[in-house]
């Protein structure tokens, strides 16, 4: 997988048996694992991010993308650019 070749690990909620957990539980778990959360659930995760800020809590980050606005290739290229920019 191209992302692995760049030193990036991609996992899914399904692959780590995390289906059925609340958004907040998912974000807290991702933070404990030092992972950035990726979702198309912009409204709920933006609200959750705001809640974290208001409570002075932190998380390792999230990438929120409108579903069906971009092709898979465009999403991957964008994520690789973001990773390259943050890795320097």
N, C-alpha and C positions, 0 to 999 in steps of 0.2 A: 504494500500500500504506500502511495507517495507520501502521505503524512508521516508515516513511521520512519521513512528515510530521512526526514528532516528532524528527527528526534522528538516527534510529537505522538503521543498516544491518544487514540480516539476510542472511547467506550460508549456504550448505550445503557440506558436504564435497564433494558431487558437483559443485557449481557452480565450485569452485576446484581441481578435480582432486586431491582429497586422500583419496579412497577407498582403502582398503588400507593406510593408514598406521597405526602402533600408536597406542594411546591417549596414550602419553607424547609421541610425535612430534606428535600433533594438539594437545596442550596447549602444548607448546613453540612450535609454529608460531603458535597463537592469541596467545600472549604476545608473540611477535615482532611480530605485526600489531596489537597492542594491542586484541585482541578478547576478549570473555567467551565461554567455551565453554558450550553448552547441551546436555544429554544426559539420557537416561533410563537410562543405564548407571551407576546410583548406586554399586553395589558397587565396580566397578573404578576409577571416577574418585575416589571417596572414598579408596580405598587409595592412589591416585596422589597425591592432595592430601596425605595423611599422609606419604608418602615425600618429597615436596617439602619439607614442613615439617621433617622430620627431617634433611634435608640443607641446611637453611637456604636453600632456593631459593624464589623467589617466582613467581607467575603472575598474570595479570590477572583471574582469577576464573572461576568456573563456576557455572552454575545447573543443579541436578540435580532432576529431577522424576520421580515414579513414573509409568510409562507406563500409560495407560488409566484413571488415577484421576480426571483432570479432563478436561472438554471442551476443545476448541481455543479456544473463546471464553473460558472461565475462565482458561486458560493465558495468553492474550494480555492479558486485563485485569490479571492478576497481574504480568506482565512490564512492562506500561505503568505500573502503580503503583510497581514497583521502580525503573524508569528515572526516573520523576518524583521519587521520594524521593532518589535518588542525584544528580540533576541540580541540586538546590537547594543 
